[in-house]
Amino acid sequence: MRGQAALEFLTTYGWAILVVLVMIGALAYFGVINPTRFLPEKCIFQQEVTCKDFMIDNQGRGSRAVHFYITNNIGETMTNLEFAAEFEDKSRSQQCLASVGGPAIAPIAPGESGQVVCDAFTTVPNVVVGERAKVKIYGNYTKSSGAYAHPLYGEMLATVSS
């Protein structure tokens, strides 16, 4: 008798639960429910550097820029810094420059910070002002006492500002 009651319960209410799940899935698929709105903004790198501040800026005419400050945590000066940024949909990759617009990022002493700007992302689809965008950041640095390049990887999730 109990088995019959359990089976009747599942067949009666299981369909209702399934319909609700399909409706939630459809709303999320068509963008009515956007789960990224509920995630906090973040900028995460490996332990060698800390991301202090960050933003994705709208420069007008479909152009975007990615800005971030990194702090050196390795205990010696980081030299030959190079970064590239790529939006999540891999639509566009861009080399990054120092904030002064020079071709290279200035060396960063231990505990000090430096600004990196990835400028002139043009025609980036699916990146709308006021919505969140995900950016992957790839980089290299050389220790002041070394000769070899060491890789850096980071990720940023931020609201595109106007």
C-alpha positions, 0 to 999 in steps of 0.5 A: 500500500505504501509503495502505491501511495509513493508512486502516485505521489511521484507521478502526480507531483513529479510532472509539476516539478519537471514543468517548473524546472523546464520553465526555469531552464527556458527563462535562463536560456533566453536571458530573462534570468541571468545568473551572472547578475548575482555573482560579485565582481572579481579580479583573480590572479595567481599568488605572484600578483594581487589585483588591487583594482579593476574596471572595464571601460566603454570608450565609445563607438564599440571600443572597450578598455580593460584596466587593472592594478597589480601588486608584486608579491614575489619578493623581488622586482618584476621586469619585462612585464607583458600582458594580453587580455581576451574577452570570454567569447574569444572574439578579440585579443589585445596586447596591454600597455602601461598607463602612460601608453608606452610599449612596455610596463615599468618594472614593479618593485616588491610590494609596489603596484603598477597599472596595466591598460588593455586598450582599443578593443574594437567591435567586441560583440556581446559586451554591453554597457551596464552588463557583466563581462568576463576577461581572461588575462595572460602575462609574463614577467622576469625576475630581476635576478633571473633570465627566464620568463614566468607566466601569469594568468588571471580572470576578471568579471566586471560590469562594463562602465560608460 
